[in-house]
Amino acid sequence: MTQNDPRTRRCIVTREVLPEAELIRFAVDPDGVVVPDLSAKLPGRGMWVTASRAAIEMAAARGHFSRAAKSAVKAPENLADLVETGLLARLKQTLGLAARAGDLVTGYDKVREAIRAAQVAVLVEARDGAADGREKVFALAHGLGQKVTVLGCLAGEELDLALGRPNVIHAAVRAGPLAEKLGLDLGRLGGFRPLTPQGWRLPGASGTGPADELQSGVA
């Protein structure tokens, strides 16, 4: 990927050129306050920062936004928290859209059927769900050689509200545009909070990357 690629931007903190999918855009509101622009649609000069809490906190604390804007602007101390909250809201919204579009299935048996049909792009497991069922779902995907992203940072109650369905423990998003949108926000959210709780066993896991994944292979 080159610097001339329109899908890349330079982080105002690290000066590294990265794909937009790995960055957060910020804009300045009429009061001169820096605000997150997670959809990258607000007017004015955009300022791009690597999608991580550390990078955003450094940008706010060390005057990077004022230098990038070429004027004195105010960066809230809780700017990284605002980004994390916004990404989480977008993630829940996308899950709801997938449910309404028929691109999401829920329930242990239906999720396993979708895995066997090689339809799953994102596995969603309630943070407070039982380990036994969760690990069987992971083992099935891994054993069939499927590489899927795992989302496990939402509690069952949060999933219920996002999906408009009761008692959601296991869910899966089928491959498609909504899964791609979800993957984008998951990758960015991973810079602010773990996407799966510590102690979860993911067969062939890729480690501490921007998103937790089950790698292809035999369990």
Secondary structure, DSSP 8 states (H G I E B T S, - for coil): --TT-TTEEE-TTT--EEEGGGEEEEEE-TTSBEEE-TTS--SS--EEEESSHHHHHHHHHTTHHHHHHTS--B--TTHHHHHHHHHHHHHHHHHHHHHHHT-EEESHHHHHHHHHTT-EEEEEE-TTS-HHHHHHHHHHHHHTT--EEEE--S-HHHHHHHHT-SS--EEEEESSHHHHHHHHHHHHHTTTS-SS-TT---TT---SSSS-EE-SS--
